[in-house]
């Protein structure tokens, strides 16, 4: 059984008191040591109390997020983005930060030092986000995400009986028109980027799609006044969504004049909060550019192998120049693109690859595999348009519920050429990699480990950089373990997939700091990193719609690679891969630098 950080601190204090008299230490020194230890334990208790009060207040101020985290005390409520609500949010963060600053973090247990650093980063980010970034004034995705999440987080998982969840959904549907009104009040169309306005205008109807999918078919679960209230809430929401659509189409989209590039200062601040990394923006770019060159070299060597003795192939000289590399790698990739699923078989293929990846992970004993349930689903409409797939783990406060591996369907209005471009990118081997990354032994497995860690604060503030880095890292683990019988085309596709992470880090800076054009972005993605046109188009949209998330993949995996090399050097022949993976995952997914500090006994900064 893992003890909580507070229990460990108290146990340490007790052991110190019991053994101090038998060591030959002078009584005065022993008393002083015991007093210091007791003081440390008191600080741990003080921090534990602060953490609990912050969690209670934070989740109350973020009820949609609270539902997702598994705290269901606020399931009938919505986030308040009015001026008064925003002021309350910032005041709470500032008050908590002042209390945290009054605690000498260096005297906390090492686990609590980590949690204190994570909490401080969150509080500073919350204040900066409201006061400086001000996404509430220019990014309509803030509101569309809340509107969809308000229903989806209640209905997608069976954390409570359906009638109870329907009653909560009724209360939220009644409040959603107020959220739409707050959006229209807060948003300054002149500051809104065109791409943001157009994306949200397309997503708006997704709220009603969720109602049609989850609520209307189950309305008979409620009777009498509860059923009447639900029906009225549904009709009210239909009208509110239709009215909001008119505003989106007639006011927001035509008047959206903002720049999607947030600029260097905002970007650097946001990156610092998003990553909590030891790598600077300049170091990230330098590493990514070096990896781009190295990985293209690895891909060329595979191309030489798979194209050897085939008729009509381009020249394959040792020491090839960039143009020769390019042509050879493209020719080799064509061999992999030829094996792709039918348009209507993408989800079916994903299910088969998930089963195969799970069986392989267990057979090779790469890491302890949890028995938590996982299910592949079609991505909800309100979340489409940003990523092709994602992993949706249950919140740390919900136990035993399903993880969803969501895949966006091919849009009905895509032409045959667009569909073929997509399926060349998401060919059969690439879907294997997608299932490794999103599920096994990637996000699903990491999320299951994270949920078991006893610190609720760390679970709620799980590091996206740790999670994305782990998912990319596992692609290498599976390749090195011989997945798909060491198929060289799988290796080639894995390097291509990894180049996305490399390109993401370069692209994000290029767009938001260096002012890249679409042509520059497409050059990096299509030519330098071999992405198909549909994938690159989608990533260009994603880069415009957000910032500081795309680098999490590359920065996270670099820190995971660095940590593994350090542990291999430390342990030598005693290094065991499964034991290493289980230990890395045992800390609850904080930023990787804190895992490194714990495993290598380094200072926690």
C-alpha positions as CSV (number, residue, x, y, z in Angstrom):
1,X,0.0,0.0,0.0
2,X,1.4,3.4,-0.9
3,X,1.3,5.9,1.9
4,X,0.2,9.5,1.4
5,X,2.9,12.1,1.6
6,X,1.5,13.4,4.9
7,X,1.5,9.8,6.3
8,X,5.1,9.3,5.2
9,X,6.2,12.6,6.9
10,X,4.5,11.7,10.1
11,X,5.9,8.1,10.0
12,X,9.4,9.6,9.5
13,X,9.0,11.9,12.4
14,X,7.9,9.0,14.6
15,X,10.9,6.8,13.5
16,X,13.3,9.7,14.1
17,X,12.0,10.1,17.7
18,X,12.3,6.4,18.4
19,X,15.8,5.9,17.1
20,X,17.4,9.3,18.0
21,X,18.3,8.3,21.6
22,X,20.3,5.2,20.6
23,X,22.7,6.9,18.2
24,X,25.0,8.6,20.6
25,X,23.5,12.0,19.8
26,X,23.6,14.5,22.7
27,X,20.2,15.0,24.2
28,X,20.0,18.7,23.2
29,X,20.9,17.9,19.6
30,X,18.3,15.1,19.6
31,X,15.7,17.4,21.0
32,X,16.5,20.0,18.3
33,X,16.3,17.4,15.5
34,X,13.0,16.0,16.8
35,X,11.6,19.6,17.0
36,X,12.7,20.3,13.4
37,X,11.1,17.1,12.2
38,X,7.9,17.9,14.0
39,X,7.9,21.3,12.4
40,X,8.3,19.8,9.0
41,X,5.4,17.4,9.7
42,X,3.3,20.4,10.8
43,X,4.1,22.2,7.5
44,X,3.1,19.1,5.6
45,X,-0.2,19.1,7.4
46,X,-0.6,22.8,6.7
47,X,0.0,22.2,3.0
48,X,-2.4,19.2,3.0
49,X,-5.1,21.5,4.4
50,X,-4.4,24.2,1.9
51,X,-4.4,21.7,-1.0
52,X,-7.8,20.4,0.1
53,X,-9.3,23.9,0.4
54,X,-7.9,24.9,-3.0
55,X,-9.3,21.7,-4.6
56,X,-12.8,22.3,-3.1
57,X,-12.8,26.0,-4.2
58,X,-11.3,25.3,-7.6
59,X,-13.7,22.6,-8.5
60,X,-16.7,24.7,-7.3
61,X,-15.5,27.5,-9.6
62,X,-15.1,25.0,-12.5
63,X,-18.2,22.8,-12.2
64,X,-18.0,21.4,-15.8
65,X,-14.4,20.4,-15.2
66,X,-15.3,19.0,-11.8
67,X,-17.7,16.6,-13.4
68,X,-14.9,15.5,-15.7
69,X,-12.6,15.0,-12.8
70,X,-15.1,12.9,-11.0
71,X,-16.3,15.3,-8.4
72,X,-20.1,15.3,-8.8
73,X,-21.1,17.9,-6.1
74,X,-21.5,20.5,-8.8
75,X,-23.1,18.5,-11.6
76,X,-26.1,20.9,-11.8
77,X,-24.0,24.0,-12.1
78,X,-22.1,25.8,-14.9
79,X,-19.0,27.9,-14.9
80,X,-19.6,31.6,-14.4
81,X,-17.7,33.7,-17.0
82,X,-19.5,37.0,-16.1
83,X,-17.3,39.9,-14.9
84,X,-18.3,39.0,-11.3
85,X,-17.5,35.3,-11.9
86,X,-14.1,36.1,-13.4
87,X,-13.2,38.4,-10.5
88,X,-14.2,35.7,-8.0
89,X,-11.9,33.2,-9.8
90,X,-8.9,35.5,-9.8
91,X,-9.4,36.6,-6.2
92,X,-9.5,32.9,-5.1
93,X,-6.3,32.1,-6.9
94,X,-4.5,35.2,-5.5
95,X,-5.6,34.4,-1.9
96,X,-4.5,30.7,-2.3
97,X,-1.1,31.8,-3.8
98,X,-0.5,34.1,-0.9
99,X,-1.1,31.3,1.6
100,X,1.2,29.0,-0.4
101,X,3.9,31.6,-0.5
102,X,3.8,31.7,3.3
103,X,4.8,28.0,3.5
104,X,8.5,27.2,3.3
105,X,8.3,24.6,0.5
106,X,11.9,23.5,1.0
107,X,10.8,22.0,4.4
108,X,8.0,20.0,3.0
109,X,8.3,16.3,2.2
110,X,9.7,15.7,-1.3
111,X,6.3,14.6,-2.6
112,X,4.7,17.7,-1.2
113,X,7.4,19.9,-2.7
114,X,6.4,18.6,-6.1
115,X,2.7,19.2,-5.4
116,X,3.5,22.7,-4.1
117,X,5.4,23.5,-7.3
118,X,2.5,22.2,-9.4
119,X,-0.1,24.1,-7.4
120,X,1.9,27.4,-7.6
121,X,2.2,27.0,-11.4
122,X,-1.5,26.4,-11.7
123,X,-2.4,29.4,-9.6
124,X,0.0,31.7,-11.5
125,X,-1.4,30.4,-14.7
126,X,-5.0,31.0,-13.6
127,X,-4.3,34.6,-12.7
128,X,-2.3,35.2,-15.9
129,X,-4.9,33.5,-18.0
130,X,-7.7,35.7,-16.8
131,X,-5.9,39.0,-16.4
132,X,-3.3,38.9,-19.3
133,X,-4.2,36.3,-21.9
134,X,-7.9,37.0,-21.6
135,X,-9.1,34.2,-23.8
136,X,-12.6,34.8,-22.4
137,X,-12.6,38.1,-24.5
138,X,-11.4,36.7,-27.8
139,X,-11.6,32.9,-28.0
140,X,-15.1,31.6,-28.5
141,X,-13.8,28.0,-28.1
142,X,-13.8,28.7,-24.3
143,X,-17.6,28.8,-24.4
144,X,-18.2,26.1,-27.0
145,X,-16.0,23.7,-25.0
146,X,-17.9,24.4,-21.8
147,X,-21.3,24.1,-23.5
148,X,-20.5,20.7,-25.0
149,X,-18.6,19.5,-21.9
150,X,-21.5,20.4,-19.7
151,X,-23.7,17.7,-21.3
152,X,-21.1,15.2,-22.5
153,X,-19.3,14.9,-19.1
154,X,-22.6,14.1,-17.4
155,X,-23.9,11.6,-19.9
156,X,-20.9,9.8,-21.5
157,X,-20.0,7.8,-18.4
158,X,-22.3,5.8,-16.0
159,X,-20.9,7.3,-12.7
160,X,-24.5,7.5,-11.3
161,X,-28.0,6.2,-12.1
162,X,-29.3,7.7,-15.4
163,X,-32.3,9.5,-13.8
164,X,-29.9,11.3,-11.5
165,X,-27.7,12.4,-14.4
166,X,-30.7,13.5,-16.4
167,X,-31.8,15.7,-13.6
168,X,-28.3,17.3,-13.5
169,X,-28.4,17.7,-17.3
170,X,-31.8,19.4,-17.1
171,X,-30.4,22.0,-14.7
172,X,-27.4,22.6,-16.9
173,X,-29.5,22.9,-20.1
174,X,-31.5,25.5,-18.3
175,X,-28.3,27.5,-17.6
176,X,-26.7,27.1,-21.0
177,X,-28.6,30.1,-22.5
178,X,-26.9,32.2,-19.8
179,X,-23.5,30.9,-20.9
180,X,-24.3,31.9,-24.5
181,X,-25.4,35.3,-23.3
182,X,-22.1,35.7,-21.4
183,X,-20.2,34.8,-24.5
184,X,-22.0,37.5,-26.5
185,X,-21.4,40.0,-23.8
186,X,-17.7,39.2,-23.3
187,X,-16.4,38.5,-26.8
188,X,-15.0,41.4,-28.8
189,X,-15.4,40.3,-32.4
190,X,-12.6,42.6,-33.5
191,X,-10.2,40.5,-31.3
192,X,-11.5,37.1,-32.5
193,X,-9.4,35.3,-35.2
194,X,-11.5,34.3,-38.2
195,X,-10.5,30.7,-37.9
196,X,-11.8,30.6,-34.3
197,X,-15.1,32.2,-35.2
198,X,-15.7,29.8,-38.1
199,X,-14.8,26.7,-36.1
200,X,-17.1,27.5,-33.3
201,X,-19.9,28.4,-35.8
202,X,-19.6,24.9,-37.2
203,X,-19.4,23.3,-33.7
204,X,-22.4,25.1,-32.2
205,X,-25.0,22.5,-33.4
206,X,-23.0,19.8,-31.6
207,X,-24.6,20.7,-28.3
208,X,-28.0,19.7,-29.8
209,X,-26.4,16.6,-31.2
210,X,-25.4,15.6,-27.7
211,X,-28.9,16.2,-26.5
212,X,-30.3,14.0,-29.3
213,X,-27.8,11.3,-28.6
214,X,-27.8,11.1,-24.8
215,X,-30.9,12.8,-23.5
216,X,-33.9,12.5,-25.8
217,X,-33.7,8.7,-26.1
218,X,-33.6,8.4,-22.3
219,X,-36.1,11.0,-21.4
220,X,-38.6,8.3,-20.3
221,X,-36.4,7.6,-17.3
222,X,-38.0,10.7,-15.7
223,X,-41.6,11.0,-14.9
224,X,-44.0,13.7,-13.7
225,X,-42.6,17.1,-13.0
226,X,-39.0,16.0,-13.6
227,X,-40.0,14.9,-17.2
228,X,-41.8,18.1,-17.8
229,X,-38.9,20.2,-16.6
230,X,-36.5,18.2,-18.9
231,X,-38.7,18.6,-21.9
232,X,-38.9,22.3,-21.3
233,X,-35.1,22.6,-20.9
234,X,-34.6,20.7,-24.2
235,X,-36.9,23.1,-26.0
236,X,-35.4,26.1,-24.4
237,X,-31.9,25.0,-25.3
238,X,-33.0,24.3,-28.9
239,X,-34.2,27.9,-29.2
240,X,-31.1,29.3,-27.5
241,X,-28.7,27.4,-29.8
242,X,-30.6,28.6,-32.8
243,X,-30.5,32.2,-31.6
244,X,-26.8,31.8,-30.8
245,X,-26.2,30.4,-34.3
246,X,-27.6,33.5,-35.8
247,X,-25.3,35.7,-33.7
248,X,-22.3,33.5,-34.7
249,X,-23.2,33.6,-38.4
250,X,-24.4,37.2,-38.7
251,X,-22.2,39.0,-36.1
252,X,-19.2,37.1,-35.0
253,X,-17.9,35.5,-38.2
254,X,-18.3,38.6,-40.4
255,X,-16.6,40.9,-37.8
256,X,-13.8,38.5,-36.6
257,X,-10.7,40.5,-37.3
258,X,-8.2,39.2,-34.7
259,X,-4.8,37.7,-35.3
260,X,-4.5,34.0,-34.4
261,X,-0.8,34.5,-33.6
262,X,-0.5,35.4,-29.9
263,X,3.1,36.8,-30.2
264,X,6.4,36.1,-28.4
265,X,5.6,37.5,-24.9
266,X,2.3,35.7,-24.5
267,X,3.6,32.6,-26.1
268,X,6.7,32.4,-23.8
269,X,4.5,32.9,-20.7
270,X,2.0,30.3,-21.9
271,X,4.7,27.8,-22.8
272,X,6.2,28.1,-19.4
273,X,2.9,27.4,-17.6
274,X,2.0,24.6,-20.0
275,X,5.3,22.7,-19.9
276,X,7.0,23.3,-16.5
277,X,10.0,22.1,-18.4
278,X,13.7,22.6,-17.9
279,X,14.0,23.4,-21.7
280,X,13.7,26.9,-23.0
281,X,11.9,27.9,-26.2
282,X,15.3,28.3,-27.9
283,X,16.5,24.9,-26.6
284,X,13.3,23.2,-27.8
285,X,13.8,24.6,-31.3
286,X,17.4,23.6,-31.4
287,X,16.7,20.0,-30.3
288,X,13.8,19.7,-32.7
289,X,15.8,20.9,-35.7
290,X,18.6,18.4,-34.8
291,X,16.1,15.6,-34.4
292,X,14.5,16.4,-37.8
293,X,17.9,15.9,-39.5
294,X,18.7,12.7,-37.5
295,X,15.3,11.0,-38.0
296,X,15.3,11.8,-41.8
297,X,18.6,10.0,-41.9
298,X,17.1,6.9,-40.1
299,X,14.2,6.9,-42.6
300,X,16.6,7.1,-45.5
301,X,18.5,4.0,-44.2
302,X,15.2,2.1,-44.0
303,X,14.3,3.3,-47.5
304,X,17.6,1.9,-48.8
305,X,16.6,-1.4,-47.2
306,X,13.0,-1.8,-48.5
307,X,13.7,-0.4,-52.0
308,X,16.8,-2.4,-52.7
309,X,16.6,-4.3,-56.0
310,X,13.1,-3.0,-56.7
311,X,12.7,-1.7,-60.3
312,X,12.1,2.0,-61.1
313,X,13.2,3.3,-57.7
314,X,15.2,6.5,-57.2
315,X,19.0,6.4,-56.6
316,X,20.0,5.2,-53.1
317,X,23.6,6.3,-52.6
318,X,25.3,6.4,-49.3
319,X,25.8,10.0,-48.2
320,X,22.7,11.1,-50.1
321,X,21.8,14.8,-50.3
322,X,18.5,16.3,-49.2
323,X,16.8,15.8,-52.6
324,X,18.0,12.2,-52.9
325,X,16.8,11.5,-49.3
326,X,13.5,13.1,-50.0
327,X,12.7,11.0,-53.2
328,X,13.9,7.7,-51.6
329,X,11.8,8.2,-48.4
330,X,8.7,9.2,-50.4
331,X,9.1,6.1,-52.6
332,X,9.4,3.8,-49.5
333,X,6.4,5.4,-47.8
334,X,4.3,4.6,-50.8
335,X,4.8,0.9,-50.0
336,X,3.2,1.6,-46.6
337,X,0.4,3.8,-47.9
338,X,-0.8,1.0,-50.2
339,X,-2.0,-0.9,-47.1
340,X,-4.9,1.2,-45.8
341,X,-8.4,0.6,-44.5
342,X,-11.6,1.3,-46.4
343,X,-13.3,4.6,-45.7
344,X,-15.8,2.9,-43.4
345,X,-13.3,0.6,-41.7
346,X,-11.1,3.0,-39.8
347,X,-12.8,2.4,-36.4
348,X,-12.9,-1.4,-37.0
349,X,-9.2,-1.3,-37.8
350,X,-8.4,0.7,-34.7
351,X,-10.2,-1.9,-32.5
352,X,-8.1,-4.7,-34.1
353,X,-4.9,-2.9,-33.6
354,X,-5.7,-2.0,-30.0
355,X,-6.2,-5.7,-29.3
356,X,-2.9,-6.6,-30.9
357,X,-1.0,-3.9,-29.1
358,X,-2.4,-5.0,-25.8
359,X,-1.5,-8.6,-26.4
360,X,2.0,-7.7,-27.4
361,X,2.6,-5.4,-24.4
362,X,1.6,-8.2,-22.1
363,X,3.6,-10.9,-23.9
364,X,6.8,-8.8,-23.9
365,X,6.2,-7.8,-20.2
366,X,7.0,-4.2,-21.0
367,X,4.9,-2.6,-18.2
368,X,2.2,-3.7,-15.8
369,X,-1.0,-3.6,-17.7
370,X,-4.1,-2.4,-15.8
371,X,-7.5,-4.1,-16.2
372,X,-9.4,-0.8,-16.4
373,X,-12.0,-0.8,-19.3
374,X,-11.3,1.0,-22.5
375,X,-13.6,1.6,-25.5
376,X,-13.2,3.0,-28.9
377,X,-15.8,5.6,-29.8
378,X,-16.6,8.1,-32.6
379,X,-15.5,11.5,-31.5
380,X,-18.4,13.7,-30.4
381,X,-19.3,16.4,-32.9
382,X,-18.7,19.3,-30.6
383,X,-15.0,18.2,-30.3
384,X,-14.3,17.6,-34.0
385,X,-12.1,19.8,-36.1
386,X,-9.0,20.0,-34.0
387,X,-7.5,16.5,-33.7
388,X,-8.1,13.1,-35.5
389,X,-8.0,11.1,-32.2
390,X,-7.7,11.5,-28.5
391,X,-7.8,9.5,-25.3
392,X,-10.5,10.5,-22.8
393,X,-9.6,9.0,-19.4
394,X,-12.1,9.1,-16.5
395,X,-11.3,11.7,-13.9
396,X,-9.1,10.8,-10.9
397,X,-12.1,10.9,-8.6
398,X,-14.2,8.5,-10.7
399,X,-13.1,4.9,-10.2
400,X,-13.7,1.9,-12.4
401,X,-15.1,3.8,-15.4
402,X,-14.2,3.4,-19.0
403,X,-11.5,5.2,-20.9
404,X,-12.6,6.4,-24.3
405,X,-10.3,6.2,-27.3
406,X,-12.1,8.6,-29.6
407,X,-11.6,8.8,-33.4
408,X,-13.0,11.5,-35.6
409,X,-15.0,10.0,-38.6
410,X,-14.1,11.0,-42.2
411,X,-16.5,14.0,-43.0
412,X,-19.4,13.1,-45.3
413,X,-18.6,16.0,-47.6
414,X,-15.0,15.0,-48.3
415,X,-14.2,14.2,-51.9
416,X,-12.6,10.9,-52.9
417,X,-9.3,12.7,-53.2
418,X,-9.5,14.2,-49.7
419,X,-10.5,10.8,-48.3
420,X,-7.6,9.1,-50.1
421,X,-5.2,11.6,-48.7
422,X,-6.5,11.0,-45.2
423,X,-6.3,7.2,-45.5
424,X,-2.8,7.3,-46.9
425,X,-1.8,9.2,-43.8
426,X,-3.8,6.9,-41.5
427,X,-2.8,3.7,-43.3
428,X,-3.0,0.4,-41.4
429,X,0.5,0.7,-39.9
430,X,-0.2,4.3,-38.8
431,X,-3.4,3.2,-37.1
432,X,-1.3,0.6,-35.2
433,X,0.8,3.6,-34.0
434,X,-2.3,5.6,-33.2
435,X,-3.6,2.8,-31.0
436,X,-0.2,2.5,-29.3
437,X,-0.1,6.3,-28.7
438,X,-3.7,6.8,-27.6
439,X,-4.2,3.6,-25.7
440,X,-1.7,0.7,-25.2
441,X,0.8,1.3,-23.7
442,X,0.3,5.0,-24.2
443,X,-2.4,7.4,-22.8
444,X,-4.9,4.8,-21.6
445,X,-2.3,2.9,-19.6
446,X,-0.6,6.1,-18.3
447,X,-4.0,7.5,-17.3
448,X,-4.9,4.4,-15.4
449,X,-1.6,4.6,-13.4
450,X,-2.1,8.3,-12.8
451,X,-5.6,7.7,-11.3
452,X,-4.1,5.3,-8.7
453,X,-1.7,7.9,-7.2
454,X,-3.0,9.0,-3.8
455,X,-2.5,12.8,-4.3
456,X,-5.8,14.1,-5.7
457,X,-4.2,17.5,-6.4
458,X,-1.7,15.8,-8.6
459,X,-4.4,13.8,-10.4
460,X,-6.4,16.9,-11.1
461,X,-3.3,18.8,-12.3
462,X,-1.9,15.9,-14.3
463,X,0.9,17.1,-16.6
464,X,-0.1,17.2,-20.3
465,X,3.6,17.2,-21.1
466,X,4.3,14.0,-19.1
467,X,1.2,12.3,-20.7
468,X,2.0,13.3,-24.3
469,X,5.7,12.6,-23.9
470,X,4.9,9.1,-22.5
471,X,2.6,8.3,-25.4
472,X,5.3,9.3,-27.9
473,X,7.9,7.4,-25.9
474,X,5.9,4.2,-26.0
475,X,6.0,4.2,-29.8
476,X,9.8,3.8,-29.5
477,X,9.4,1.1,-26.9
478,X,7.1,-1.0,-29.0
479,X,9.3,-0.6,-32.1
480,X,12.4,-1.6,-30.1
481,X,10.6,-4.6,-28.7
482,X,9.9,-5.9,-32.2
483,X,6.2,-5.0,-32.7
484,X,4.8,-6.4,-36.0
485,X,7.7,-8.7,-36.3
486,X,10.2,-5.9,-36.8
487,X,8.5,-4.9,-40.0
488,X,10.8,-2.2,-41.6
489,X,7.8,-0.4,-43.0
490,X,6.3,-0.2,-39.5
491,X,9.7,1.3,-38.4
492,X,9.5,3.7,-41.2
493,X,6.0,4.7,-40.3
494,X,6.9,5.1,-36.6
495,X,9.7,7.6,-37.6
496,X,7.2,9.4,-39.8
497,X,4.8,9.6,-36.8
498,X,7.6,10.8,-34.5
499,X,8.4,13.5,-37.0
500,X,5.0,14.9,-36.3
501,X,6.0,15.5,-32.7
502,X,9.2,17.1,-33.9
503,X,7.4,19.3,-36.4
504,X,4.7,20.2,-33.9
505,X,7.4,21.9,-31.7
506,X,8.9,23.8,-34.6
507,X,5.5,24.7,-36.1
508,X,4.0,26.1,-32.9
509,X,6.9,28.6,-32.5
510,X,7.0,29.3,-36.2
511,X,3.3,30.3,-36.2
512,X,2.9,32.2,-33.0
513,X,6.4,33.8,-32.5
514,X,8.0,33.9,-36.0
515,X,4.9,34.8,-37.9
516,X,5.0,31.9,-40.3
517,X,2.7,31.8,-43.3
518,X,0.7,28.8,-44.3
519,X,3.2,28.1,-47.1
520,X,6.0,27.9,-44.6
521,X,4.0,25.6,-42.4
522,X,3.0,23.3,-45.2
523,X,6.7,23.1,-46.4
524,X,7.7,21.8,-43.0
525,X,4.8,19.4,-42.7
526,X,4.3,18.1,-46.2
527,X,7.9,18.1,-47.5
528,X,10.3,17.9,-44.5
529,X,8.1,15.6,-42.4
530,X,6.2,13.7,-45.1
531,X,2.6,14.5,-43.9
532,X,-0.2,14.0,-46.3
533,X,-2.1,17.1,-47.5
534,X,-5.2,16.4,-45.3
535,X,-3.1,15.8,-42.2
536,X,-1.1,19.0,-42.8
537,X,-4.2,21.1,-43.5
538,X,-5.7,19.8,-40.2
539,X,-2.6,20.6,-38.3
540,X,-2.4,24.1,-39.8
541,X,-5.9,24.7,-38.5
542,X,-5.0,23.3,-35.1
543,X,-1.9,25.5,-34.9
544,X,-4.1,28.5,-35.5
545,X,-6.7,27.5,-33.0
546,X,-4.4,26.9,-30.1
547,X,-0.9,27.5,-28.8
548,X,1.7,25.9,-26.5
549,X,0.0,22.4,-26.6
550,X,1.7,21.1,-29.7
551,X,5.2,21.2,-28.2
552,X,4.1,19.0,-25.3
553,X,4.7,15.9,-27.4
554,X,8.3,16.7,-28.3
555,X,9.4,18.2,-25.1
556,X,7.7,15.5,-23.1
557,X,9.4,12.7,-25.0
558,X,12.8,14.4,-24.9
559,X,12.6,14.5,-21.2
560,X,11.4,10.9,-21.0
561,X,14.4,9.8,-23.3
562,X,16.8,11.9,-21.1
563,X,15.4,10.2,-17.9
564,X,15.7,6.7,-19.3
565,X,19.3,7.3,-20.4
566,X,20.2,8.6,-17.0
567,X,18.6,5.6,-15.2
568,X,20.4,3.2,-17.6
569,X,23.7,4.9,-16.8
570,X,23.0,4.8,-13.0
571,X,21.8,1.1,-12.8
572,X,23.9,-0.4,-15.6
573,X,23.3,-4.2,-15.9
574,X,20.7,-3.9,-13.1
575,X,18.4,-1.8,-15.3
576,X,15.1,-3.6,-16.0
577,X,12.7,-2.1,-18.5
578,X,9.4,-3.2,-16.8
579,X,10.5,-2.1,-13.4
580,X,11.7,1.2,-14.8
581,X,8.4,1.9,-16.6
582,X,6.4,1.0,-13.5
583,X,8.4,3.3,-11.4
584,X,8.1,6.2,-13.9
585,X,4.4,5.8,-13.9
586,X,4.1,5.5,-10.1
587,X,4.4,9.2,-9.4
588,X,1.1,10.3,-10.8
589,X,2.2,12.1,-14.0
590,X,3.8,15.3,-12.7
591,X,6.1,17.1,-15.1
592,X,8.9,14.8,-16.1
593,X,11.6,16.8,-14.3
594,X,10.0,16.0,-11.0
595,X,9.9,12.3,-11.8
596,X,13.6,12.6,-12.6
597,X,14.3,14.3,-9.3
598,X,12.6,11.5,-7.4
599,X,14.3,8.7,-9.3
600,X,17.8,10.2,-9.3
601,X,17.5,11.8,-5.9
602,X,18.1,15.3,-7.3
603,X,16.8,18.5,-5.7
604,X,13.2,19.4,-6.4
605,X,13.3,22.9,-8.0
